[in-house]
Amino acid sequence: MKRVVLAILTMTVLWGGQAHAQSKVGTTIGQFLRIEPSGRHAALGNAGVGLAGGIETAYYNTGVIGLPTSAEVQFTHSFWFADISYDYAAALLPVGGGSNVFVSITALNSGDIDVRTVDHPLGTGERYNVGDVALGLGYGRRITSRFSAGIQTNFVSERIWHTTSQMLTFNAGTHYRLSSGGASIGFCLSNLGTQGQYTGRDLAIQYDEDPDVHGDNSSLPGEQSTDRFPVPILFRLGVALPYVLDDDNSFLVVVDALHPNDNSESANLGVEWCWHDLFSLRLGYQTLFQENSQQGLTAGFGLGGDLGANTYQFDYAWASHAYLEGTHRLTFVIEF
Protein backbone atom coordinates (compact mmCIF):
# COMPACT_ATOMS: atom_id res chain seq x y z
CA MET A 1 0.00 0.00 0.00
CA LYS A 2 2.88 2.39 0.76
CA ARG A 3 4.26 1.75 -2.73
CA VAL A 4 0.87 2.55 -4.27
CA VAL A 5 0.58 5.79 -2.33
CA LEU A 6 4.16 6.78 -3.19
CA ALA A 7 3.52 6.09 -6.89
CA ILE A 8 0.34 8.19 -6.88
CA LEU A 9 2.11 11.00 -5.04
CA THR A 10 5.02 10.96 -7.49
CA MET A 11 2.78 10.92 -10.57
CA THR A 12 0.66 13.76 -9.15
CA VAL A 13 3.67 16.05 -8.74
CA LEU A 14 5.31 15.06 -12.03
CA TRP A 15 2.04 15.47 -13.93
CA GLY A 16 1.82 19.06 -12.76
CA GLY A 17 5.47 19.75 -13.62
CA GLN A 18 5.73 18.12 -17.04
CA ALA A 19 2.40 19.04 -18.67
CA HIS A 20 2.45 22.23 -20.73
CA ALA A 21 -1.07 23.19 -21.81
CA GLN A 22 -1.88 26.39 -23.68
CA SER A 23 -2.61 29.24 -21.29
CA LYS A 24 -5.95 30.97 -21.88
CA VAL A 25 -5.88 33.41 -18.98
CA GLY A 26 -8.69 35.96 -19.16
CA THR A 27 -10.98 33.89 -21.41
CA THR A 28 -13.47 32.73 -18.75
CA ILE A 29 -15.99 34.53 -16.52
CA GLY A 30 -17.14 33.69 -13.02
CA GLN A 31 -13.60 33.81 -11.66
CA PHE A 32 -14.93 34.29 -8.13
CA LEU A 33 -15.82 30.59 -8.25
CA ARG A 34 -12.07 29.93 -7.98
CA ILE A 35 -11.75 31.66 -4.59
CA GLU A 36 -11.37 28.83 -2.10
CA PRO A 37 -13.58 29.28 0.99
CA SER A 38 -11.69 27.19 3.56
CA GLY A 39 -9.16 28.68 5.94
CA ARG A 40 -7.72 25.23 6.61
CA HIS A 41 -7.22 24.25 2.99
CA ALA A 42 -6.05 27.74 1.99
CA ALA A 43 -3.25 27.45 4.55
CA LEU A 44 -2.41 24.04 3.05
CA GLY A 45 -1.69 25.65 -0.32
CA ASN A 46 -5.35 25.14 -1.31
CA ALA A 47 -4.71 21.41 -1.52
CA GLY A 48 -7.00 18.73 -0.10
CA VAL A 49 -9.14 17.09 -2.77
CA GLY A 50 -7.99 13.75 -1.36
CA LEU A 51 -8.58 14.68 2.27
CA ALA A 52 -11.37 12.92 4.16
CA GLY A 53 -12.55 16.18 5.68
CA GLY A 54 -15.93 17.50 6.61
CA ILE A 55 -17.96 20.38 5.27
CA GLU A 56 -14.87 22.55 4.72
CA THR A 57 -13.59 20.04 2.13
CA ALA A 58 -16.83 19.91 0.09
CA TYR A 59 -15.74 22.86 -2.08
CA TYR A 60 -12.60 20.98 -3.11
CA ASN A 61 -14.27 17.63 -3.60
CA THR A 62 -18.02 17.05 -3.67
CA GLY A 63 -17.22 13.37 -3.15
CA VAL A 64 -16.71 13.98 0.60
CA ILE A 65 -20.26 15.33 1.11
CA GLY A 66 -21.35 11.81 2.06
CA LEU A 67 -18.64 11.29 4.71
CA PRO A 68 -19.84 13.32 7.76
CA THR A 69 -22.25 11.57 10.11
CA SER A 70 -23.61 14.70 11.81
CA ALA A 71 -24.86 18.13 10.75
CA GLU A 72 -22.28 20.84 10.12
CA VAL A 73 -22.29 24.53 9.21
CA GLN A 74 -19.46 26.69 7.88
CA PHE A 75 -18.90 30.44 7.65
CA THR A 76 -15.96 32.04 5.86
CA HIS A 77 -14.95 35.66 5.38
CA SER A 78 -12.02 36.61 3.16
CA PHE A 79 -10.18 39.91 3.08
CA TRP A 80 -9.53 39.97 -0.65
CA PHE A 81 -7.55 42.29 -2.89
CA ALA A 82 -8.47 46.00 -3.17
CA ASP A 83 -10.91 45.83 -0.21
CA ILE A 84 -13.13 43.37 -2.10
CA SER A 85 -15.39 41.46 0.30
CA TYR A 86 -15.87 37.70 -0.04
CA ASP A 87 -18.26 35.66 2.12
CA TYR A 88 -19.24 32.01 2.06
CA ALA A 89 -21.76 30.01 4.10
CA ALA A 90 -22.61 26.31 3.85
CA ALA A 91 -24.64 23.69 5.69
CA LEU A 92 -24.56 19.90 5.57
CA LEU A 93 -27.38 17.70 6.84
CA PRO A 94 -27.58 13.88 7.06
CA VAL A 95 -30.75 12.46 5.49
CA GLY A 96 -30.25 8.79 6.33
CA GLY A 97 -28.85 5.79 4.52
CA GLY A 98 -25.32 7.18 4.49
CA SER A 99 -26.47 10.21 2.48
CA ASN A 100 -26.10 13.92 3.11
CA VAL A 101 -27.42 17.07 1.46
CA PHE A 102 -25.32 20.20 1.13
CA VAL A 103 -26.25 23.83 0.48
CA SER A 104 -23.95 26.82 0.03
CA ILE A 105 -24.00 30.49 -0.84
CA THR A 106 -21.05 32.50 -2.09
CA ALA A 107 -21.08 36.30 -2.32
CA LEU A 108 -18.45 38.72 -3.58
CA ASN A 109 -18.84 42.49 -3.61
CA SER A 110 -16.50 45.22 -4.78
CA GLY A 111 -18.04 48.06 -2.80
CA ASP A 112 -18.88 51.38 -4.42
CA ILE A 113 -16.61 52.59 -7.24
CA ASP A 114 -16.59 56.07 -8.82
CA VAL A 115 -17.73 56.27 -12.44
CA ARG A 116 -14.94 57.89 -14.46
CA THR A 117 -14.99 58.85 -18.13
CA VAL A 118 -12.61 60.53 -20.56
CA ASP A 119 -14.48 63.81 -20.11
CA HIS A 120 -14.71 63.37 -16.33
CA PRO A 121 -11.53 61.57 -15.19
CA LEU A 122 -12.14 62.58 -11.56
CA GLY A 123 -15.63 61.10 -11.58
CA THR A 124 -19.11 61.93 -12.83
CA GLY A 125 -20.65 61.87 -9.37
CA GLU A 126 -22.18 58.46 -10.02
CA ARG A 127 -21.05 55.28 -8.30
CA TYR A 128 -21.39 51.62 -9.28
CA ASN A 129 -20.45 48.25 -7.83
CA VAL A 130 -19.74 44.71 -8.92
CA GLY A 131 -21.46 41.80 -7.19
CA ASP A 132 -21.26 38.03 -7.75
CA VAL A 133 -23.44 35.34 -6.17
CA ALA A 134 -23.45 31.54 -6.39
CA LEU A 135 -26.12 29.29 -4.83
CA GLY A 136 -25.18 25.62 -4.52
CA LEU A 137 -27.15 22.44 -3.81
CA GLY A 138 -25.36 19.12 -3.45
CA TYR A 139 -25.90 15.48 -2.55
CA GLY A 140 -23.35 12.93 -1.39
CA ARG A 141 -23.45 9.29 -0.39
CA ARG A 142 -21.06 6.91 1.32
CA ILE A 143 -21.32 3.97 -1.08
CA THR A 144 -18.96 1.63 0.80
CA SER A 145 -16.83 1.96 3.92
CA ARG A 146 -14.00 3.23 1.70
CA PHE A 147 -15.72 4.92 -1.25
CA SER A 148 -18.01 7.96 -1.45
CA ALA A 149 -19.30 10.16 -4.27
CA GLY A 150 -21.17 13.43 -4.61
CA ILE A 151 -22.62 15.93 -7.06
CA GLN A 152 -23.53 19.60 -6.82
CA THR A 153 -25.30 22.13 -9.01
CA ASN A 154 -24.78 25.89 -8.76
CA PHE A 155 -26.74 28.89 -9.95
CA VAL A 156 -24.21 31.62 -10.70
CA SER A 157 -24.91 35.32 -11.26
CA GLU A 158 -22.44 38.10 -12.06
CA ARG A 159 -23.47 41.75 -12.00
CA ILE A 160 -21.60 44.85 -13.16
CA TRP A 161 -23.81 47.86 -12.28
CA HIS A 162 -27.03 47.15 -14.25
CA THR A 163 -25.56 44.41 -16.46
CA THR A 164 -25.82 40.76 -15.45
CA SER A 165 -24.81 37.30 -16.60
CA GLN A 166 -26.31 34.05 -15.29
CA MET A 167 -25.05 30.49 -15.59
CA LEU A 168 -25.53 26.97 -14.25
CA THR A 169 -22.52 24.90 -13.24
CA PHE A 170 -22.07 21.35 -11.97
CA ASN A 171 -19.48 19.67 -9.73
CA ALA A 172 -18.87 15.94 -9.39
CA GLY A 173 -16.29 14.10 -7.33
CA THR A 174 -15.30 10.86 -5.63
CA HIS A 175 -13.22 9.97 -2.62
CA TYR A 176 -11.52 6.66 -1.83
CA ARG A 177 -9.72 5.60 1.35
CA LEU A 178 -6.62 3.66 0.39
CA SER A 179 -5.62 2.24 3.77
CA SER A 180 -6.77 1.78 7.35
CA GLY A 181 -4.24 4.45 8.32
CA GLY A 182 -6.28 7.10 6.54
CA ALA A 183 -4.36 7.56 3.29
CA SER A 184 -6.87 8.58 0.64
CA ILE A 185 -7.22 9.77 -2.92
CA GLY A 186 -9.85 11.98 -4.50
CA PHE A 187 -10.79 13.71 -7.70
CA CYS A 188 -13.29 16.43 -8.55
CA LEU A 189 -14.48 18.15 -11.72
CA SER A 190 -15.73 21.64 -10.86
CA ASN A 191 -17.72 24.27 -12.77
CA LEU A 192 -18.74 22.23 -15.77
CA GLY A 193 -21.62 24.27 -17.11
CA THR A 194 -23.27 26.71 -19.43
CA GLN A 195 -21.65 29.76 -20.99
CA GLY A 196 -22.51 33.23 -19.78
CA GLN A 197 -23.54 36.31 -21.76
CA TYR A 198 -24.01 39.80 -20.34
CA THR A 199 -27.33 41.60 -20.77
CA GLY A 200 -28.83 44.71 -19.21
CA ARG A 201 -29.66 48.35 -19.64
CA ASP A 202 -26.01 49.44 -19.48
CA LEU A 203 -25.61 47.88 -22.94
CA ALA A 204 -28.41 50.02 -24.44
CA ILE A 205 -27.32 52.50 -27.11
CA GLN A 206 -28.78 54.93 -29.63
CA TYR A 207 -27.51 54.72 -33.18
CA ASP A 208 -27.95 56.11 -36.67
CA GLU A 209 -28.64 53.28 -39.09
CA ASP A 210 -27.26 55.25 -42.05
CA PRO A 211 -25.29 58.39 -41.13
CA ASP A 212 -25.10 59.44 -44.81
CA VAL A 213 -28.89 59.74 -45.12
CA HIS A 214 -30.47 62.94 -43.82
CA GLY A 215 -34.01 63.18 -42.51
CA ASP A 216 -34.19 59.68 -41.03
CA ASN A 217 -34.24 58.85 -37.35
CA SER A 218 -30.66 59.24 -36.13
CA SER A 219 -31.42 58.07 -32.58
CA LEU A 220 -32.76 54.56 -32.99
CA PRO A 221 -32.77 52.50 -29.76
CA GLY A 222 -30.51 49.47 -29.79
CA GLU A 223 -28.54 47.13 -27.56
CA GLN A 224 -24.95 45.93 -27.76
CA SER A 225 -24.48 42.16 -27.80
CA THR A 226 -21.59 40.57 -25.93
CA ASP A 227 -19.94 37.26 -26.69
CA ARG A 228 -20.69 34.14 -24.68
CA PHE A 229 -17.87 33.14 -22.35
CA PRO A 230 -17.17 29.80 -20.66
CA VAL A 231 -16.86 29.31 -16.91
CA PRO A 232 -13.55 28.33 -15.26
CA ILE A 233 -13.64 24.52 -15.35
CA LEU A 234 -11.16 22.84 -13.01
CA PHE A 235 -10.14 19.20 -12.63
CA ARG A 236 -8.43 18.27 -9.34
CA LEU A 237 -6.66 15.02 -8.47
CA GLY A 238 -4.89 14.55 -5.16
CA VAL A 239 -3.80 12.41 -2.25
CA ALA A 240 -3.80 12.89 1.52
CA LEU A 241 -1.28 11.09 3.73
CA PRO A 242 -1.91 11.34 7.49
CA TYR A 243 0.66 10.12 10.03
CA VAL A 244 0.13 9.52 13.76
CA LEU A 245 3.36 10.50 15.49
CA ASP A 246 2.23 9.66 19.04
CA ASP A 247 -0.82 9.99 21.29
CA ASP A 248 -0.56 13.78 21.21
CA ASN A 249 0.71 14.65 17.74
CA SER A 250 -0.27 13.90 14.16
CA PHE A 251 1.07 15.03 10.79
CA LEU A 252 -0.62 15.42 7.41
CA VAL A 253 0.71 15.79 3.86
CA VAL A 254 -1.62 16.74 0.99
CA VAL A 255 -0.77 17.07 -2.71
CA ASP A 256 -3.13 18.14 -5.50
CA ALA A 257 -2.64 18.34 -9.26
CA LEU A 258 -4.83 20.89 -11.07
CA HIS A 259 -5.90 21.03 -14.72
CA PRO A 260 -7.89 24.22 -15.52
CA ASN A 261 -9.41 25.15 -18.86
CA ASP A 262 -7.93 28.65 -18.84
CA ASN A 263 -4.39 28.24 -17.55
CA SER A 264 -1.47 25.82 -17.44
CA GLU A 265 -1.40 22.81 -15.13
CA SER A 266 -0.05 23.23 -11.61
CA ALA A 267 0.28 21.51 -8.25
CA ASN A 268 -0.67 22.52 -4.70
CA LEU A 269 1.20 21.18 -1.67
CA GLY A 270 0.51 21.42 2.05
CA VAL A 271 1.57 20.05 5.44
CA GLU A 272 -0.17 20.20 8.81
CA TRP A 273 0.95 19.46 12.35
CA CYS A 274 -1.86 18.90 14.86
CA TRP A 275 -1.73 18.65 18.64
CA HIS A 276 -4.59 16.83 20.39
CA ASP A 277 -7.06 17.96 17.68
CA LEU A 278 -6.99 21.30 19.51
CA PHE A 279 -4.25 23.28 17.77
CA SER A 280 -2.82 23.01 14.26
CA LEU A 281 -0.05 24.73 12.32
CA ARG A 282 -0.10 24.66 8.52
CA LEU A 283 2.19 25.56 5.64
CA GLY A 284 1.67 25.23 1.91
CA TYR A 285 2.56 26.30 -1.60
CA GLN A 286 0.06 26.82 -4.42
CA THR A 287 0.24 26.92 -8.24
CA LEU A 288 3.63 25.19 -8.32
CA PHE A 289 4.79 24.72 -11.96
CA GLN A 290 2.14 27.13 -13.30
CA GLU A 291 3.37 29.43 -16.06
CA ASN A 292 3.88 32.99 -14.79
CA SER A 293 2.38 32.10 -11.43
CA GLN A 294 1.68 35.05 -9.13
CA GLN A 295 0.78 32.94 -6.10
CA GLY A 296 2.98 30.85 -3.83
CA LEU A 297 3.51 30.49 -0.10
CA THR A 298 0.59 30.01 2.28
CA ALA A 299 0.41 29.58 6.06
CA GLY A 300 -2.10 29.46 8.88
CA PHE A 301 -3.34 27.82 12.04
CA GLY A 302 -6.43 26.17 13.48
CA LEU A 303 -8.11 26.00 16.88
CA GLY A 304 -10.66 23.38 17.87
CA GLY A 305 -12.71 22.53 20.92
CA ASP A 306 -16.11 21.98 22.46
CA LEU A 307 -18.97 24.46 22.26
CA GLY A 308 -21.49 23.09 24.72
CA ALA A 309 -22.70 19.79 23.29
CA ASN A 310 -21.19 20.68 19.92
CA THR A 311 -17.66 21.00 18.57
CA TYR A 312 -16.13 23.91 16.69
CA GLN A 313 -13.13 24.60 14.50
CA PHE A 314 -11.66 28.04 13.77
CA ASP A 315 -9.12 28.38 10.96
CA TYR A 316 -7.02 31.27 9.71
CA ALA A 317 -5.03 31.38 6.47
CA TRP A 318 -2.68 33.86 4.83
CA ALA A 319 -1.76 33.56 1.14
CA SER A 320 0.98 35.52 -0.61
CA HIS A 321 0.82 37.26 -3.98
CA ALA A 322 3.67 38.37 -6.21
CA TYR A 323 2.33 41.87 -6.95
CA LEU A 324 -0.59 42.50 -4.57
CA GLU A 325 -1.01 42.35 -0.83
CA GLY A 326 -1.53 38.98 0.77
CA THR A 327 -5.07 37.72 1.36
CA HIS A 328 -6.57 36.54 4.65
CA ARG A 329 -9.31 33.97 5.29
CA LEU A 330 -11.25 33.29 8.48
CA THR A 331 -13.37 30.13 8.71
CA PHE A 332 -15.63 28.94 11.51
CA VAL A 333 -17.14 25.41 11.45
CA ILE A 334 -19.63 23.99 13.95
CA GLU A 335 -20.47 20.28 14.13
CA PHE A 336 -23.76 19.40 15.82
N, C-alpha and C positions, 0 to 999 in steps of 0.2 A: 504494500500500500504506500509506503514511503517513496518507493521508486516511481509509482504512478503520480503521486502528488508533485514530486520533484520534476518529472517530465512535463506535467501540465504547467507548472510555474515557469520552467525554462521556455517552453513554447510561447507562453503568454507574453513574456518580456521580449523575446526575439521577434515575435510577430509584430509588436509595436515598433521595434527598431528597424526592421528590414523592409517593411512595406512602404511604398512611396506612391500614394494615390494623388491625383490631381486636386490641388486646393481650390475650393470654390467659396472662399470667405466672402460674406456679404451677399450671397445669392438666396438666402432663406429668411423668412420672417418668423415671428414668434420666438425670438432669441431668449426671452425671459423664461421659457420652458427649460433652458439649460442651466438656470441658477439652482444649485443644489440646496435643498432646504434643511439639511441635517448638520448641526454643529459637530456631532461626533464624526460623521463621514468626511465633512469638509476638513477637519483637522487631520484626517487620515489620507490627505491628498485626494479627497473625493473618490476614494476607492471603497469597495464593499459589496459589489454585486454578488459575490460568493458568500457573504457573511450571513449566518443564520440569525439575523437580528429581528427586532420587533417592528413597530410601526415606523420608526425612523429609517428603516432600510427599504420600505415599500417603494419610495421614489426611485431607488437604484435598481430594484428588481421586484416586479409585481409577483414573482413566484413565491416570495416569502409572506405574502398576505395570509396564507393559510396556516402559518406556523404558530402564531400566538394562541394561547388557550384562554385568555381573559381580555376584557375590553381595555383599550388604550386610546389616549388622546395625545396630540402633539401640537405645540405652538412654536413657531420660529419667527424671529425678526432679524433681518439683515441690514446692516449699515452699508449700503452699496455706494458705488462711485457717484460723485457730484451730488451728494445729498439725496440720491434716489432712495425711496423707501420700498422695501420688499417684505411682505408678510405671507406666512403660510400656516394653515391650520388643517389638521386631519384627525379622523376618528376611525377606529377599527372595532368591530363588534362581532363576536362569535354568534353563529346562527345554527349551530348543531351539526353533527355528522362530520366533524373535522373541517368545517367551512367557516369562512369569515367574509364579511362585507367591509368595504373600505370607502370612505368619502374624503375628499380634500378640496380645499379652495386656495388658490394662489393669487396674490394681488401685488402689482407693482405700480408705483405712481411717481411721476417726476416732480410733482409740486408745480407751482405756477411759474411760467416762463414769459418774459417780455416778448411781445411781437415786434420784430425789427424788420425794416425794409430798406431798400436802397435810398429812398427819399427820406426815411426816418431811421437812421442807424442807431439812434439812442432810444428808440421805442415809439410806438404809435399811441401808447396809453392803454392798449389792449393787452390781455394776458391769456395764455393758453396752457394746457397741460396734456401730458401723455399718460394714459392708464391702460394697463393690461390685466386681464382676469382669466383664470382657468378653473373650471369646475370639473372635478374628477369623481368617477364612480367605479369601484373595482370589486372583484370577487376572487377569492383564493381558496384552495382546498389542499389539505394534506392527503395525498393519494395513497402513500405508504408511509412507513415509519421513517424512511429516508428521503422520499421524493415528494415535492409539492409544486404546484403550478398556479398561476394567476393571470388575470386579464384586467384591463382597465380602459375605460373610454373617457375622453376629456372634451368638454366644450370650451373653446378658446376664443377670446375676443381681444382685439387690439384696437385702441382708439387714439387718434392724434387730433385733438380739438374736436371738430364735428365730423371727422372722417373715421370710419370703422372698417374692420375686416374680421370675419368670423370663420372658424374652422372646426372640424372634428378630428381628433387624433386618437390613436389606440396604442396601448402598451401590452406586451405579453412577455412572460418570463417563466423560468423554471429554476428550481433549486434542488441540489442533490447532496446529501451528506455522504462523504466518501469513507469515513471511518468512525469508530466508536469514540475516538478522541476529539471529534468535532471538526475535522478537516472537511471542507465542503467546496463545491463548485457551483457557479450559477451563470445564467446568461439572461439578457433582457433586450428586447427590441422596443425602443421608445419613439413615440411621436410619428408613427406611421399613419398618415391621414390625408385629408383633402388639402388642396391648395387654397390660398387666401387671396382675395382681391379687395382693394379698398374702394369704398363707396361713401358718399355723403355730400352735404351741401358745400363743403369747402372745395369740392371739385367742380362746382357750377361756374360757368363762364358765359359771357356774351360775345358773339362773334358776327362778323360780316361775311356772309356766304360768298359774295363776289365783290371784293373791294373796288374793282374797275367799273362796276355798274352803279350809276347814280340814281337815286329815287327809290331804291329798294330799302327794305328794313336792314339797317346796319347793326342792330342790337338784338339779334336772335338769341334766345336762351339755349344753352347747351350744357353738356357735362363732359369733362375729361374722363377717359377710361384708362385705368392702370392695368398693367400686366398682372397675371396670376403668378404667385410665388409659392414654392414648396415650403413645408415646415422643416425644422432641423431634426431629421431622423438620426438616431444614434443606436448603434449595436454595442453592447457591453458583454464581455466575457471575463470572468475572474475567479480567483481562488482565495479562500481564507484558511489560514493555518494557525489555530490556537495551541498554546503550550501552557501546561500547568507546571510552574516552577516549584512551588511548595504549597502548603495549606493557606498561605497568606497572599501569594503573588502569582499572577498569570501574565502571559505575553501573547500578543496577537500580531500576525503578519498578513496583510491583504495586498493583492496585486490584481489590477484590472487592465485589460486591453480594450481600447475604444476605437470604433470605426464609424465616424460621422459621414454624412452625405455632403458636407460643405467644408471639409478641412482634411488635413492629412491624419493618418492614424497616430495614436499616441498611447502611452501607458501611465497609469496612476499607481503610486505605491504608498503604503502607510504602515506604521507600527504603533502598537499600544501596549503600555504597561499598566496593569490594574492591581490595586491593593484592596483585598477584601470586598470587592464589588462596591466600594465606597468612594474611591478616588482613582482617577485615571489620568495619565499623561500620554499625549499623542504627538506624533510627528509624521509628516508626509511630504510627497512631492507629486505635483500634477502636471499633465501634458508633457511628460518625458518623451523625447523623440519627435514631437510635433514641429513642423516647419515654422520658423519664426514665432515660436511660442513666447507669449508675454506673461505667462503664469509660471509658478514654480513652487517654492517652499510653503508649507502650511504647518500650523502647530495649534495646540489647544489642550484643554483639560475637561474632565467630567467629574461631577459629584452626584452620588446616589444615596438613597436612604429611604426611611419609612415616613409616610405622611398619613398618620392615623392608621386605618386598616389598609391603606394603599401604599404603593411605592412610587418614588419619583426619580427622575434623572435629569440633571441640568448639565448642558454641554456648551462650551464656548470654543469658537474656532477663529483663527486669524489666517488669512491667505494673502500672499504677496502678489505684487504686480510690477512688471518691468517699468512702466511709465506712469502709472497712477498710484494713488494711495492704496494701502492694503484694505481689504474688506474684513468685516467682523460679523459673526453669526452667533445668535443666542437661541438655544433650543431648550424647551421644557417638555418633558414627557411624563405622563401619569398613567400608571397601570392599576386598574381597579380589580 
